[in-house]
Amino acid sequence: MADTNHTIKMDNRENIFITGVNDVISFDEETVIVDTQMEILIIQGRNLHVNKLNLDDGELAIDGEINGLHYEMQGAMNKNKSSFFSKIFK
């Protein structure tokens, strides 16, 4: 991956362009979870579509109705996942 800063550019809550992307952990029409150079970025919305993913350059473009963005540390994501699944399969 190219050595780049982590940046986010969003237009009208409909298009988002992100740099500094290491990987896309998961995605569906309501949530995209991205491993960035900073932390894990969670993008929430409706009708989300990944338009561009270039891991060599660390770039990601998404369109749809973007309702929220927030970061979580990698360890927190793993802890939340295990807690969620442990509750389901008890």
C-alpha positions in Angstrom: 0.0 0.0 0.0 1.2 3.5 -0.7 2.3 5.6 2.2 -0.6 8.0 2.6 -2.5 9.9 5.2 -5.9 8.9 6.4 -8.5 11.3 5.0 -12.2 11.4 4.5 -14.1 13.5 2.0 -17.9 13.4 2.1 -20.3 15.2 -0.3 -23.8 15.8 0.8 -23.9 12.6 2.9 -24.2 10.7 -0.4 -20.6 10.0 -1.5 -17.6 9.4 0.7 -13.9 9.0 -0.4 -11.5 7.6 2.1 -7.7 7.3 1.9 -5.4 5.4 4.2 -7.5 2.2 3.9 -5.8 -1.1 4.8 -8.7 -3.4 4.2 -12.5 -3.6 4.1 -13.5 -6.0 6.9 -17.2 -6.3 5.9 -19.9 -4.5 4.1 -23.6 -4.6 3.3 -26.2 -2.0 2.3 -26.3 -0.6 5.9 -22.8 -0.9 7.3 -19.3 -0.8 5.9 -16.4 -1.7 8.3 -13.0 -0.5 7.2 -9.6 -1.0 8.7 -7.7 2.3 8.3 -4.3 3.5 9.2 -5.9 5.2 12.2 -8.4 2.6 13.6 -11.4 0.7 12.5 -13.9 3.0 10.7 -17.6 2.1 10.8 -19.8 3.7 8.2 -23.6 3.4 8.7 -26.4 4.3 6.3 -28.8 3.0 3.7 -28.3 1.6 0.2 -24.5 1.8 0.7 -22.4 0.6 -2.3 -18.7 0.3 -2.6 -17.8 2.0 -5.9 -14.0 1.8 -5.7 -11.6 -0.2 -3.6 -7.9 0.1 -4.4 -5.9 -1.4 -1.5 -2.6 -0.7 -3.4 -3.3 3.0 -3.1 -5.4 2.7 0.1 -8.5 4.3 -1.5 -12.2 3.5 -1.0 -15.2 5.2 -2.5 -18.8 4.6 -1.2 -22.1 6.0 -2.3 -25.6 5.8 -0.6 -27.3 7.6 2.3 -24.6 8.0 4.9 -26.0 8.4 8.4 -22.9 8.1 10.6 -19.2 7.5 10.9 -17.3 6.4 14.0 -14.0 4.8 15.0 -13.3 1.8 17.2 -9.9 0.4 18.1 -9.1 -3.0 16.6 -9.3 -4.7 20.0 -12.7 -3.2 20.8 -14.1 -4.6 17.5 -13.0 -8.1 18.3 -14.3 -7.8 21.9 -17.7 -6.6 20.6 -17.9 -9.3 18.0 -17.3 -12.1 20.5 -19.7 -10.6 23.0 -22.4 -10.4 20.3 -21.9 -14.0 19.1 -21.5 -15.4 22.6 -24.9 -13.9 23.5 -26.5 -15.4 20.4 -25.1 -18.9 20.9 -25.6 -19.3 24.6 
